C-alpha cells in the first residue's frame, strides 16, 4: 500500500507532468460506439523520477525515446535543439490508470476534472460490455455518454486554478 506522503507526491507528479487521454480503438459498424482505452503517460527526461513512480505504483511499463529520435523530430519541424536528452515515459492503460487515479484523486489539484472524466469513461466502457439492443447495437445513451467523456478529455485548459 502506498503511504500518504507518497500519494501527495504522486498527485503532484500527475498534476504537473502527466497526460490523461482516451485512445480510440477500432471503428465499429454504424450505430455502435467506438471503443476507447484510457491511457496515462508520465513523461520526463529524468529517469529516476519516472522509475520512482513505476516502483511506487508497481504498474505500467517504461518506454524510452532516444535523443537521436528527438533530434530527428525537432529537425523535421525546423526546431534546432542540440542538447536534447533521452525521454522516459511510464505508460498506464485502462484498469491500471483507473486504479492509480482512484488512489490520488483526493490529492489532485489541477487534473481533477480530467481524472474524473477518465474514471467515468473507464466505468462506462467496462459496464457496457454485453449491453446491446436486439439489433446488436449499443444503447444510444451509452454512445452519447462515451462521446461526451472523450470530448472532456480532449479539452484544453481543463486545469483548475490553485
Residue pairs with C-beta under 8 A, 6 or more apart in sequence:
2 10
2 56
2 57
2 103
6 56
7 103
7 104
7 107
8 107
10 53
10 56
10 57
10 100
10 103
10 104
10 107
11 104
11 107
11 108
11 109
13 42
13 49
13 53
14 40
14 42
14 100
14 104
14 108
14 111
14 115
15 108
15 109
15 110
15 111
16 110
17 42
17 43
17 44
18 40
18 41
18 42
18 43
18 111
19 40
19 41
19 43
20 38
20 39
20 40
20 97
20 101
20 111
20 114
20 115
20 118
20 153
21 38
21 39
21 41
21 153
21 154
22 36
22 37
22 38
22 39
22 118
22 121
22 149
22 150
22 153
22 154
23 36
23 37
23 38
23 39
24 34
24 35
24 36
25 34
25 35
25 36
25 37
26 34
26 35
27 34
28 34
28 35
29 137
31 135
31 137
31 138
32 136
32 137
32 138
32 143
33 128
33 138
33 142
33 143
33 146
33 147
34 146
35 125
36 121
36 125
36 146
36 150
37 93
37 94
38 93
38 94
38 97
38 98
38 118
38 121
38 122
38 125
39 91
39 92
39 93
39 94
39 97
40 60
40 91
40 92
40 97
40 100
40 101
40 118
41 89
41 90
41 91
41 92
42 50
42 53
42 89
42 90
42 92
43 50
43 87
43 88
43 89
43 90
44 50
44 87
44 88
45 85
45 86
45 87
45 88
46 88
47 86
47 88
50 62
50 88
50 89
50 90
51 62
51 88
53 90
54 60
54 61
54 62
54 90
57 92
57 96
57 100
59 92
59 96
59 99
59 100
60 90
60 91
60 92
60 93
60 96
61 90
61 91
62 88
62 89
62 90
62 91
63 88
63 89
63 90
63 91
64 86
64 87
64 88
64 89
65 86
65 87
65 88
65 89
66 86
67 84
67 85
67 86
70 81
70 84
70 85
70 86
70 87
71 81
71 82
71 84
74 80
74 81
74 84
92 100
94 122
95 122
97 118
97 122
98 118
98 119
98 122
98 123
101 115
101 118
101 119
102 119
104 115
105 112
105 115
105 116
105 119
108 115
109 160
109 162
110 159
110 160
110 162
111 158
111 159
112 160
113 152
113 158
113 160
114 152
114 153
114 158
117 149
117 152
117 153
118 149
118 153
120 149
121 146
121 149
121 150
121 153
124 142
124 145
124 146
124 149
125 146
128 138
128 139
128 142
128 146
131 138
131 139
131 142
132 138
132 139
133 139
152 158
